[in-house]
Amino acid sequence: MKKLSRVFCLLLAALCLFSVVCGKAGRTALAAQEDAGASVAAETPSFDTEPASLAEWPSGPALQAEAGILMDARTGTVLFGQNADEKLYPASITKLMTALLVLENCSLSEVVTFSHDAVFSIEADSSHISVTDGEQLTVEQCMYALLIKSANEVANGLAEHVAGSMDAFAEMMNARAAQLGCTNTHFVNAHGLHDENHYTTCHDMALIMKELIRNDTFIQISSADRYTIDPTNKNPEARYLVQSHKMLAESEYTYEGAVAGKTGYTPEAGNTLVTYAVRGNTELIAVSMKSNWKHYEDTIAMFDFGFSNFTAYNMADEGHTTINKDDFLSSSQGVFDTTAASLELSDDSWAILPNSISPENLESTLILNTSSGSNVVANITYSYQNAPLGYGTLLLIDNGKKHFDFKEHETAEESVSPVGMEKPSSNGTLFINIWLVAIIAAAILFLILLVVFIRKRKRRRKSIIRVRNARKEIRRRRKRLRGRAKYRDDHLDF
């Protein structure tokens, strides 16, 4: 029994040691990050350096417009800005926010029925496609009219369809703008016709466009050269729409890589323009506001500056990350060499850098994710001299069930370092199948308890047999004593 107790205590000690090793492995992961050039922050760090203030940052173009901005479309890094936070009238680039809300809240097959107010509350000489009261168009037809023809009555009809009224839709626009990080924007209508309380900034419009280009339907509609609206319940003739953004269509301003965008103009706002362009791995957004018919020239100048002086890097690609993924959860002494999970950088981990700065010069700061129900382990900020230049995500990936490979393990054991330490596996990851260990431990514990129970039962049976035998012996002795007593009595009577 004492030997069995010792064995049981040793098993419990082994399980406790295993728990300590697992905890140490987690701490080793964080230490490996720091050794690889990454720091772990308990709370969101403050990056107080503007990228444009870096000595290595190239000088941008001189714009003819009042304001402009060039933003990296993935990370939101501002590559160039001129009065980018000045409040200005947006005109029809307002319709980008309208398009965003429609695409987020409607299907393209839904039918929009136009009210009298939607049709006749706009200025008669403003952009329109001559929709009439009670006419019905699908959301898809409306989206083409909104983005290609910039039809103002269509913007009103979509607003009523989504929110029930134009005023309620304006409230939705402002709430969504705040969610996107817009700090100097206030919308009062869905079309952008002039109102003193309807304003935004180049930076805020770039943030709206950054969110919108993630929608493939928007890209498809905004980039179309032309579109035909078939006859409707109120109009027996087809309507033919032609792309009005000259950088997207065949014109003197056609730009290689231009994908989508929106134009705008009112006398108060001047020319406004938002454009999204892609070359290679680099995706840029340019915004021009309060221009005097030089919005295309300014946008082209900003794009030329961006594509010539900056390079986008996918930090998940081999050789472009300052965090060695192979160091996460690494250890020279693993319990098992396979697992169903691993840590990986997400494919959308990007940084935008001037050509004079290498990805190897970046610092990586990780913010651990404490929320449940997500495979996001940490959010990463890539910075240079305290200026944020990119962002990424560290994910816990389930790779499916794997089994322990004894052959591979034996091969790994044969490769020993000069100091006699076992080399880590090829990817340097500590692979521990915790569920398998738990099952084995439970099985061992069950066997121990079963053995203890059987032994106790045997002892009890032996004890019962001894008691029974003792009782039989007592009865036999009593019987012999009674026989002797009777014998004496018989002889005495004689």
C-alpha positions as a printed NumPy array, in Angstrom:
array([[  0.   ,   0.   ,   0.   ],
       [  2.852,   2.343,   0.845],
       [  4.526,   1.648,  -2.502],
       [  1.243,   2.357,  -4.304],
       [  0.865,   5.661,  -2.457],
       [  4.363,   6.647,  -3.486],
       [  3.579,   5.886,  -7.135],
       [  0.372,   7.927,  -6.92 ],
       [  2.239,  10.896,  -5.396],
       [  4.885,  10.715,  -8.126],
       [  2.188,  10.814, -10.82 ],
       [  0.568,  13.829,  -9.204],
       [  3.966,  15.535,  -9.036],
       [  4.515,  14.797, -12.737],
       [  1.166,  16.353, -13.642],
       [  2.003,  19.441, -11.585],
       [  5.389,  19.683, -13.322],
       [  3.633,  19.402, -16.687],
       [  1.387,  22.331, -15.784],
       [  4.434,  24.393, -14.807],
       [  6.157,  23.534, -18.097],
       [  3.073,  24.589, -20.079],
       [  2.904,  27.888, -18.2  ],
       [  6.601,  28.411, -18.761],
       [  6.108,  27.724, -22.468],
       [  3.53 ,  30.511, -22.658],
       [  5.948,  32.879, -20.933],
       [  8.714,  31.669, -23.241],
       [  6.551,  32.689, -26.203],
       [  6.43 ,  36.283, -25.025],
       [ 10.149,  36.229, -24.283],
       [ 10.821,  34.934, -27.78 ],
       [  8.862,  37.851, -29.216],
       [ 11.035,  40.302, -27.327],
       [ 14.208,  38.521, -28.431],
       [ 13.   ,  38.747, -32.02 ],
       [ 12.543,  42.503, -31.803],
       [  8.926,  42.659, -30.655],
       [  7.647,  44.175, -27.428],
       [  4.463,  43.219, -25.619],
       [  2.343,  46.047, -24.215],
       [ -0.253,  45.682, -21.494],
       [ -2.278,  48.525, -22.963],
       [ -2.464,  50.436, -26.225],
       [  0.841,  52.285, -26.669],
       [  1.049,  55.902, -27.734],
       [  2.737,  56.534, -31.069],
       [  3.122,  60.298, -31.035],
       [  5.315,  60.712, -34.118],
       [  3.691,  61.645, -37.405],
       [  5.195,  59.627, -40.268],
       [  5.617,  62.764, -42.385],
       [  7.893,  64.233, -39.697],
       [ 10.49 ,  61.478, -40.135],
       [ 13.781,  62.595, -41.659],
       [ 13.553,  59.737, -44.166],
       [ 10.06 ,  60.75 , -45.291],
       [  9.967,  62.102, -48.867],
       [  8.479,  65.519, -49.597],
       [  5.102,  65.49 , -51.306],
       [  3.785,  67.49 , -54.249],
       [  2.509,  71.055, -54.101],
       [ -1.237,  70.897, -54.714],
       [ -3.281,  73.509, -56.509],
       [ -6.381,  72.632, -54.504],
       [ -7.124,  73.915, -51.011],
       [ -6.699,  70.457, -49.466],
       [ -5.625,  66.944, -50.326],
       [ -4.453,  63.687, -48.831],
       [ -2.752,  60.478, -49.929],
       [ -3.45 ,  57.489, -47.682],
       [ -2.328,  53.876, -47.76 ],
       [ -5.542,  51.947, -48.39 ],
       [ -4.661,  49.029, -46.094],
       [ -3.071,  50.581, -43.01 ],
       [ -4.549,  54.088, -43.119],
       [ -1.047,  55.587, -42.939],
       [ -1.049,  59.143, -44.282],
       [  1.714,  59.423, -46.878],
       [  1.001,  63.044, -47.708],
       [ -1.4  ,  65.698, -46.535],
       [ -2.207,  69.319, -47.254],
       [ -4.844,  70.848, -44.969],
       [ -6.137,  67.299, -44.631],
       [ -8.162,  68.076, -41.487],
       [ -9.745,  71.318, -42.715],
       [-13.552,  71.242, -42.734],
       [-14.806,  71.694, -46.3  ],
       [-17.965,  71.076, -48.308],
       [-17.82 ,  67.634, -49.983],
       [-20.434,  67.995, -52.749],
       [-21.209,  64.628, -54.408],
       [-18.368,  62.628, -52.846],
       [-20.943,  62.479, -50.034],
       [-22.504,  59.685, -52.058],
       [-19.63 ,  57.384, -51.028],
       [-21.061,  57.277, -47.512],
       [-24.525,  56.772, -48.995],
       [-23.209,  53.851, -51.036],
       [-21.543,  52.322, -47.978],
       [-24.756,  52.326, -45.938],
       [-26.825,  50.968, -48.818],
       [-24.424,  48.096, -49.454],
       [-24.311,  47.287, -45.742],
       [-28.091,  47.282, -45.314],
       [-29.63 ,  46.156, -48.618],
       [-29.487,  43.436, -51.22 ],
       [-29.124,  44.464, -54.85 ],
       [-32.422,  42.831, -55.807],
       [-34.556,  44.948, -53.479],
       [-36.951,  47.397, -55.144],
       [-36.864,  51.113, -54.358],
       [-40.102,  53.056, -54.863],
       [-39.476,  56.791, -55.211],
       [-41.593,  59.253, -53.247],
       [-42.59 ,  62.747, -54.317],
       [-40.177,  64.297, -51.795],
       [-37.276,  62.162, -52.964],
       [-37.745,  63.261, -56.558],
       [-38.72 ,  66.929, -56.213],
       [-36.734,  68.107, -53.178],
       [-33.497,  68.434, -55.171],
       [-32.431,  71.416, -57.234],
       [-33.816,  71.207, -60.753],
       [-30.46 ,  71.841, -62.439],
       [-28.525,  69.349, -60.307],
       [-27.394,  65.938, -61.496],
       [-30.258,  63.447, -61.976],
       [-31.625,  60.664, -64.229],
       [-35.206,  61.986, -64.389],
       [-36.84 ,  59.536, -62.006],
       [-40.559,  60.222, -61.488],
       [-42.827,  59.962, -58.464],
       [-43.779,  56.3  , -57.895],
       [-41.132,  54.902, -60.223],
       [-39.456,  51.692, -59.146],
       [-35.813,  50.724, -59.573],
       [-33.785,  47.927, -58.051],
       [-31.061,  48.783, -55.557],
       [-28.519,  47.625, -58.138],
       [-29.863,  50.069, -60.744],
       [-29.887,  52.815, -58.145],
       [-26.272,  52.141, -57.175],
       [-25.076,  52.557, -60.746],
       [-27.079,  55.778, -61.075],
       [-25.665,  56.985, -57.746],
       [-21.994,  56.302, -58.443],
       [-21.677,  56.677, -62.222],
       [-24.222,  59.417, -62.967],
       [-24.261,  60.96 , -59.458],
       [-28.072,  61.187, -59.511],
       [-29.284,  63.225, -56.538],
       [-32.905,  62.039, -56.528],
       [-31.619,  58.468, -56.501],
       [-29.595,  59.269, -53.357],
       [-32.82 ,  60.512, -51.721],
       [-34.752,  57.416, -52.758],
       [-32.065,  55.116, -51.374],
       [-32.002,  57.093, -48.119],
       [-35.752,  56.652, -47.646],
       [-35.536,  52.975, -48.581],
       [-32.797,  52.262, -46.021],
       [-33.837,  54.459, -43.087],
       [-37.479,  55.359, -43.699],
       [-36.746,  59.053, -44.131],
       [-33.955,  61.278, -45.417],
       [-33.355,  62.802, -41.976],
       [-33.046,  59.379, -40.355],
       [-30.583,  58.367, -43.034],
       [-28.437,  61.432, -42.305],
       [-28.279,  60.318, -38.676],
       [-27.113,  56.901, -39.859],
       [-24.435,  58.556, -41.974],
       [-23.049,  60.496, -39.023],
       [-23.099,  57.471, -36.728],
       [-21.254,  55.334, -39.291],
       [-18.722,  58.09 , -39.908],
       [-17.961,  58.213, -36.179],
       [-17.469,  54.435, -36.144],
       [-14.888,  54.77 , -38.909],
       [-12.92 ,  57.347, -36.919],
       [-14.149,  60.476, -38.712],
       [-13.773,  63.406, -36.297],
       [-14.635,  66.449, -38.42 ],
       [-17.618,  65.252, -40.433],
       [-21.305,  66.136, -40.301],
       [-23.803,  65.076, -42.965],
       [-27.338,  66.444, -43.381],
       [-28.294,  64.765, -46.67 ],
       [-27.444,  61.748, -48.816],
       [-26.494,  63.585, -52.019],
       [-24.11 ,  66.388, -51.022],
       [-25.949,  69.429, -52.38 ],
       [-24.837,  72.497, -50.465],
       [-25.773,  73.026, -46.845],
       [-23.678,  75.007, -44.367],
       [-23.994,  72.198, -41.835],
       [-22.881,  69.551, -44.331],
       [-19.087,  69.233, -44.224],
       [-16.16 ,  66.826, -43.941],
       [-12.369,  66.676, -44.418],
       [ -9.978,  64.991, -46.807],
       [ -8.815,  62.686, -44.034],
       [-12.344,  61.645, -43.081],
       [-13.3  ,  60.995, -46.697],
       [-10.206,  58.815, -47.094],
       [-11.307,  56.771, -44.067],
       [-14.77 ,  56.31 , -45.595],
       [-13.235,  55.226, -48.902],
       [-10.846,  52.865, -47.073],
       [-13.852,  51.017, -45.648],
       [-15.835,  51.116, -48.874],
       [-13.177,  49.53 , -51.113],
       [-13.378,  46.355, -49.013],
       [-16.767,  45.763, -50.666],
       [-16.374,  43.975, -54.009],
       [-19.791,  45.141, -55.19 ],
       [-18.755,  48.753, -54.801],
       [-15.581,  48.135, -56.804],
       [-17.582,  46.464, -59.571],
       [-20.142,  49.276, -59.805],
       [-17.798,  52.229, -59.34 ],
       [-15.315,  50.967, -61.938],
       [-17.913,  50.307, -64.665],
       [-17.447,  52.205, -67.952],
       [-21.172,  52.306, -68.671],
       [-24.485,  50.845, -67.541],
       [-27.997,  50.56 , -68.955],
       [-31.154,  50.893, -66.863],
       [-33.924,  49.003, -68.615],
       [-37.467,  50.477, -68.992],
       [-39.371,  50.729, -65.72 ],
       [-42.993,  50.982, -64.581],
       [-42.919,  54.737, -65.265],
       [-40.379,  55.059, -68.075],
       [-40.759,  53.088, -71.337],
       [-37.231,  53.928, -72.513],
       [-33.854,  52.69 , -71.364],
       [-31.415,  55.005, -69.596],
       [-27.749,  54.919, -70.612],
       [-25.182,  55.84 , -67.972],
       [-21.539,  56.673, -68.743],
       [-18.604,  56.83 , -66.293],
       [-18.013,  60.434, -65.182],
       [-14.685,  59.891, -63.352],
       [-12.128,  60.724, -66.052],
       [ -9.284,  58.754, -64.456],
       [-11.37 ,  55.589, -64.732],
       [-12.596,  56.171, -68.294],
       [-10.841,  56.772, -71.601],
       [ -9.747,  60.413, -71.442],
       [ -6.69 ,  62.641, -71.178],
       [ -6.632,  61.819, -67.431],
       [ -6.821,  58.016, -67.703],
       [ -4.509,  56.679, -65.006],
       [ -2.844,  53.27 , -64.894],
       [ -4.043,  51.419, -61.824],
       [ -7.058,  53.651, -61.081],
       [ -9.843,  51.345, -59.887],
       [-12.733,  53.273, -58.347],
       [-13.757,  56.71 , -57.174],
       [-16.3  ,  59.502, -57.082],
       [-16.426,  63.037, -58.398],
       [-18.194,  66.054, -56.915],
       [-18.906,  69.705, -57.628],
       [-20.966,  72.601, -56.332],
       [-20.091,  76.291, -56.59 ],
       [-19.514,  76.408, -52.825],
       [-17.452,  73.199, -52.631],
       [-15.545,  73.574, -55.87 ],
       [-14.279,  70.354, -57.409],
       [-13.952,  67.366, -55.112],
       [-12.537,  63.965, -56.016],
       [-11.892,  60.642, -54.257],
       [ -9.916,  57.95 , -56.092],
       [ -8.588,  54.472, -55.311],
       [ -5.625,  53.109, -57.298],
       [ -3.535,  49.935, -57.193],
       [ -0.095,  49.132, -58.586],
       [  1.596,  45.899, -57.599],
       [  1.214,  45.402, -53.839],
       [  0.618,  49.098, -53.205],
       [ -2.955,  50.376, -52.764],
       [ -3.526,  54.111, -52.344],
       [ -6.433,  56.485, -51.776],
       [ -6.225,  60.113, -52.9  ],
       [ -8.691,  62.85 , -51.958],
       [ -8.796,  66.351, -53.42 ],
       [-11.161,  69.047, -52.081],
       [-11.962,  72.664, -52.911],
       [-10.18 ,  72.599, -56.237],
       [-10.633,  74.957, -59.158],
       [-10.786,  72.36 , -61.945],
       [ -7.329,  71.015, -61.065],
       [ -8.559,  68.014, -59.101],
       [ -7.368,  65.461, -61.661],
       [ -3.904,  66.987, -61.927],
       [ -3.545,  67.057, -58.14 ],
       [ -4.76 ,  63.463, -57.764],
       [ -2.344,  62.224, -60.419],
       [  0.5  ,  64.123, -58.732],
       [ -0.304,  62.49 , -55.385],
       [ -0.514,  59.007, -56.907],
       [  2.773,  59.475, -58.795],
       [  4.41 ,  60.575, -55.55 ],
       [  3.047,  57.578, -53.66 ],
       [  3.838,  54.868, -56.185],
       [  7.332,  56.24 , -56.822],
       [  8.453,  56.731, -53.223],
       [  6.713,  54.029, -51.182],
       [  6.508,  50.243, -51.089],
       [  3.893,  48.094, -49.363],
       [  5.107,  44.965, -47.565],
       [  3.038,  41.984, -46.508],
       [  4.605,  41.295, -43.118],
       [  3.373,  37.703, -43.179],
       [  5.676,  36.965, -46.114],
       [  8.96 ,  35.277, -45.262],
       [ 11.733,  37.774, -44.771],
       [  9.516,  40.827, -44.191],
       [  8.625,  40.391, -40.532],
       [ 10.486,  41.55 , -37.454],
       [  8.648,  38.876, -35.457],
       [  9.968,  35.368, -35.939],
       [  6.867,  33.218, -36.072],
       [  9.06 ,  30.152, -35.457],
       [  9.997,  31.5  , -32.039],
       [  6.465,  31.518, -30.682],
       [  5.904,  28.804, -28.082],
       [  9.416,  27.513, -28.816],
       [ 11.275,  25.175, -26.512],
       [ 14.197,  22.769, -26.752],
       [ 12.333,  20.143, -24.75 ],
       [  8.836,  19.4  , -26.006],
       [  6.434,  16.928, -24.488],
       [  4.966,  15.996, -27.847],
       [  6.134,  17.053, -31.296],
       [  2.742,  17.548, -32.967],
       [ -0.324,  19.595, -32.256],
       [ -3.564,  20.763, -33.789],
       [ -2.829,  24.486, -33.451],
       [ -0.132,  27.017, -34.342],
       [  0.434,  30.777, -34.265],
       [  0.539,  32.648, -37.565],
       [  0.535,  36.222, -38.815],
       [ -2.632,  37.033, -40.756],
       [ -2.332,  37.673, -44.471],
       [ -3.619,  41.228, -43.986],
       [ -0.575,  42.251, -41.914],
       [  0.876,  45.139, -43.924],
       [  3.285,  48.036, -43.599],
       [  3.856,  50.928, -46.013],
       [  7.411,  52.267, -46.073],
       [  9.423,  54.908, -47.881],
       [ 11.925,  53.271, -50.186],
       [ 14.722,  54.445, -47.874],
       [ 13.407,  52.345, -44.939],
       [ 13.677,  48.554, -44.845],
       [ 11.123,  46.288, -43.155],
       [ 13.935,  44.973, -40.964],
       [ 14.21 ,  48.462, -39.409],
       [ 10.65 ,  48.323, -38.042],
       [  9.777,  47.727, -34.411],
       [  6.824,  45.482, -33.543],
       [  4.531,  46.153, -30.604],
       [  1.94 ,  43.543, -29.632],
       [ -1.278,  44.187, -27.732],
       [ -2.572,  40.914, -26.333],
       [ -6.235,  40.196, -27.1  ],
       [ -8.122,  39.282, -23.926],
       [-11.56 ,  38.863, -25.475],
       [-13.006,  35.37 , -25.766],
       [-14.505,  33.688, -28.802],
       [-11.791,  34.871, -31.191],
       [ -8.673,  33.279, -32.659],
       [ -6.879,  36.639, -32.505],
       [ -4.018,  36.303, -30.029],
       [ -2.61 ,  39.81 , -30.409],
       [ -2.766,  42.942, -32.538],
       [  0.538,  44.203, -33.904],
       [  1.703,  47.741, -34.679],
       [  4.771,  48.164, -36.875],
       [  6.57 ,  51.421, -36.206],
       [  9.735,  53.304, -37.067],
       [ 11.107,  55.829, -34.592],
       [  7.737,  55.762, -32.812],
       [  5.808,  56.484, -36.023],
       [  3.188,  53.797, -36.862],
       [  3.633,  52.514, -40.412],
       [  1.651,  49.284, -40.42 ],
       [ -0.599,  46.874, -38.586],
       [ -1.087,  43.153, -38.322],
       [ -2.798,  40.373, -36.415],
       [ -1.394,  37.285, -34.724],
       [ -3.801,  34.354, -35.072],
       [ -4.184,  30.958, -33.42 ],
       [ -4.739,  28.563, -36.316],
       [ -6.317,  25.113, -35.927],
       [ -4.449,  22.859, -38.359],
       [ -6.461,  19.72 , -37.638],
       [ -5.6  ,  16.605, -35.673],
       [ -2.11 ,  15.16 , -35.938],
       [ -0.458,  12.128, -34.405],
       [  2.852,  11.784, -32.666],
       [  5.56 ,  10.824, -35.17 ],
       [  7.999,   8.609, -33.308],
       [ 10.338,   8.341, -36.281],
       [ 10.553,  12.09 , -36.622],
       [ 11.05 ,  12.404, -32.866],
       [ 13.908,   9.868, -32.915],
       [ 15.539,  11.768, -35.762],
       [ 15.272,  14.981, -33.791],
       [ 16.841,  13.296, -30.74 ],
       [ 19.835,  12.223, -32.82 ],
       [ 20.522,  15.875, -33.687],
       [ 22.105,  17.155, -30.521],
       [ 23.719,  20.514, -30.027],
       [ 27.355,  20.808, -28.85 ],
       [ 26.204,  21.466, -25.297],
       [ 24.126,  18.311, -25.256],
       [ 20.74 ,  20.009, -25.628],
       [ 18.057,  18.564, -27.848],
       [ 17.477,  20.707, -30.914],
       [ 13.956,  22.073, -31.402],
       [ 11.79 ,  20.788, -34.221],
       [ 12.203,  22.251, -37.676],
       [  9.692,  25.01 , -37.092],
       [ 10.827,  25.637, -33.518],
       [  7.341,  25.281, -32.081],
       [  6.433,  23.534, -28.834],
       [  3.731,  21.095, -29.827],
       [  1.732,  19.742, -26.858],
       [ -1.494,  17.793, -27.242],
       [ -3.029,  18.737, -23.921],
       [ -6.164,  16.663, -24.467],
       [ -4.111,  13.52 , -25.071],
       [ -2.066,  14.154, -21.934],
       [ -5.25 ,  14.717, -19.915],
       [ -6.79 ,  11.478, -21.208],
       [ -3.65 ,   9.502, -20.379],
       [ -3.488,  11.021, -16.907],
       [ -7.161,  10.209, -16.316],
       [ -6.628,   6.627, -17.498],
       [ -3.651,   6.191, -15.167],
       [ -5.611,   7.604, -12.256],
       [ -8.515,   5.271, -13.025],
       [ -6.204,   2.256, -13.096],
       [ -4.656,   3.271,  -9.79 ],
       [ -8.069,   3.624,  -8.164],
       [ -9.154,   0.302,  -9.652],
       [ -6.087,  -1.48 ,  -8.242],
       [ -6.655,   0.109,  -4.848],
       [-10.309,  -0.992,  -4.876],
       [ -9.452,  -4.576,  -5.854],
       [ -6.789,  -4.851,  -3.154],
       [ -9.124,  -3.505,  -0.507],
       [-11.779,  -5.967,  -1.582],
       [ -9.329,  -8.867,  -1.361],
       [ -8.243,  -7.796,   2.107],
       [-11.856,  -7.596,   3.21 ],
       [-12.596, -11.08 ,   1.869],
       [ -9.552, -12.492,   3.662],
       [-10.645, -10.793,   6.865],
       [-14.13 , -12.266,   6.56 ],
       [-12.7  , -15.755,   5.95 ],
       [-10.446, -15.446,   8.997],
       [-13.437, -14.419,  11.134],
       [-15.499, -17.333,   9.828],
       [-12.686, -19.803,  10.457],
       [-12.2  , -18.419,  13.967],
       [-15.895, -18.846,  14.684],
       [-15.811, -22.45 ,  13.423],
       [-12.816, -23.164,  15.608],
       [-14.634, -21.718,  18.625],
       [-17.679, -23.867,  17.904],
       [-15.476, -26.963,  17.591],
       [-13.773, -26.19 ,  20.902],
       [-17.093, -25.64 ,  22.612],
       [-18.348, -28.915,  21.234],
       [-15.265, -30.774,  22.538],
       [-15.663, -29.124,  25.929],
       [-19.312, -30.148,  26.13 ],
       [-18.336, -33.726,  25.22 ],
       [-15.734, -33.877,  27.983],
       [-18.18 , -32.466,  30.504],
       [-20.754, -35.091,  29.631],
       [-18.154, -37.82 ,  29.917],
       [-17.243, -36.718,  33.421],
       [-20.875, -36.539,  34.446],
       [-21.527, -40.057,  33.212],
       [-18.598, -41.533,  35.141],
       [-19.473, -39.711,  38.34 ],
       [-23.023, -41.128,  38.214],
       [-21.595, -44.587,  37.903]])
